[in-house]
């Protein structure tokens, strides 16, 4: 049997690595997990892990969810009130 290198999609990140990647505090990740708002994670014993492909999918969902919520018209840019 051949040992194949782990696919990037199969890579597991710990809480510190994900916090660094998303540029958010570790505490935020735990809060998101408690509120079921962040990327899905799972326990390996006592340790929380995140699968790379789940993180990427979650990020895409965040982008899709916000893509339609912000609209800037050319007339409103730079206009003072």
Backbone torsions as a table, in degrees:
resi	resn	phi	psi	omega
1	UNK	NA	137.3	-179.2
2	UNK	-92.9	137.1	172.6
3	UNK	-86.8	118.4	178.0
4	UNK	-99.9	145.8	177.4
5	UNK	-63.3	149.2	-179.2
6	UNK	-65.2	130.3	173.7
7	UNK	-61.2	150.0	176.2
8	UNK	-59.9	-37.1	179.4
9	UNK	-64.6	-25.2	-179.4
10	UNK	-88.4	-7.6	-176.4
11	UNK	-62.0	140.9	177.4
12	UNK	-106.7	135.2	176.8
13	UNK	-110.8	145.5	173.0
14	UNK	-90.1	178.0	-175.4
15	UNK	-61.8	-41.7	-179.4
16	UNK	-64.6	-42.3	179.6
17	UNK	-64.5	-41.9	179.8
18	UNK	-68.1	-40.0	177.5
19	UNK	-60.4	-43.1	177.1
20	UNK	-62.9	-44.6	-178.3
21	UNK	-62.5	-43.8	-178.4
22	UNK	-86.2	-7.2	-178.6
23	UNK	58.0	47.2	175.6
24	UNK	-130.6	156.5	176.8
25	UNK	-67.0	150.6	176.2
26	UNK	-56.0	-39.1	179.3
27	UNK	-57.1	-36.0	177.7
28	UNK	-63.9	-41.6	178.5
29	UNK	-60.9	-42.4	178.4
30	UNK	-66.4	-37.0	177.3
31	UNK	-65.9	-44.0	177.3
32	UNK	-60.7	-41.3	-179.3
33	UNK	-63.4	-43.1	179.7
34	UNK	-61.4	-39.9	-178.7
35	UNK	-89.9	1.6	-178.9
36	UNK	56.9	43.6	-179.2
37	UNK	-108.4	-26.4	-173.6
38	UNK	-91.5	-171.9	178.1
39	UNK	-63.6	146.8	-179.1
40	UNK	-67.6	134.4	177.0
41	UNK	-125.6	170.7	178.5
42	UNK	-148.3	160.7	-178.3
43	UNK	-93.3	137.2	168.6
44	UNK	-117.7	94.3	-170.1
45	UNK	66.4	-123.7	178.4
46	UNK	-89.8	-4.4	-171.2
47	UNK	-99.1	135.6	178.6
48	UNK	-89.3	131.7	179.7
49	UNK	-130.9	153.1	178.2
50	UNK	-126.9	135.1	178.0
51	UNK	-87.0	133.5	-174.8
52	UNK	-53.3	-45.4	-177.3
53	UNK	-65.5	-31.8	176.6
54	UNK	-68.5	-37.3	177.7
55	UNK	-64.0	-46.8	-179.8
56	UNK	-62.4	-40.6	178.6
57	UNK	-64.9	-41.6	178.7
58	UNK	-63.1	-42.1	178.5
59	UNK	-61.8	-44.5	177.9
60	UNK	-59.7	-40.6	177.9
61	UNK	-63.2	-38.4	178.6
62	UNK	-65.7	-41.0	178.8
63	UNK	-64.9	-46.4	179.7
64	UNK	-61.9	-39.7	-177.9
65	UNK	-67.9	-31.9	-177.6
66	UNK	-95.9	-13.4	-176.3
67	UNK	-60.4	-39.4	-178.5
68	UNK	-89.5	-8.1	-174.5
69	UNK	-87.4	-16.5	-179.1
70	UNK	-114.1	120.0	175.5
71	UNK	-128.6	131.1	179.5
72	UNK	-123.8	120.5	177.4
73	UNK	-92.9	151.4	-179.5
74	UNK	-59.0	-30.0	-180.0
75	UNK	-70.0	-30.1	-175.7
76	UNK	-85.3	-15.6	-178.7
77	UNK	-73.6	125.3	177.6
78	UNK	81.1	-1.7	-179.3
79	UNK	-77.5	135.5	177.0
80	UNK	-100.0	149.1	178.1
81	UNK	-105.8	NA	NA
